[in-house]
């Protein structure tokens, strides 16, 4: 049983060295964020919170939606200089169609 214990610690150390993002996973939180994409490729929420977008496939796809409102599902990574979001999914929020409804259309 002793040899098994002596193997586990080195394997864990090698795993953390090769996959450092696993060590940071405690600091990552899955969230849904709604906001607008600015020219710096950041998401600005309605309350003014700023999220930098991580450069991954989905995050890079957002660059063409500058100025648009979006809803993002992703992992938020907290860092000393702010927060970043690793985008997993996103959708464009379309403005609701507003129509003037006449209660008495015959009165035109």
PEVEN-V740508 format. One record per pair of residues at least 24 apart in sequence whose ideal C-beta (glycine too) atoms are under 7 Angstrom apart, sorted by the first residue. I is the first residue (numbers start at 1). GAP is how many residues later the second one is. Records with the same first field share a line. If there is no record, write none. Layout:
I=GAP ; GAP
This chain:
24=53
27=50 ; 51
28=47 ; 48 ; 49
29=46 ; 47
30=45
31=43 ; 45
32=39 ; 41
33=39 ; 52
34=37
35=35
36=31 ; 32 ; 33
37=25 ; 28 ; 29 ; 30 ; 31 ; 33
38=28
39=27
43=29 ; 42
50=32
51=32 ; 33 ; 34
52=30 ; 32
53=32 ; 34
54=30 ; 31 ; 32
56=30 ; 31
58=29 ; 30 ; 31 ; 32
59=27 ; 28
62=25 ; 28
65=27
68=24
69=24
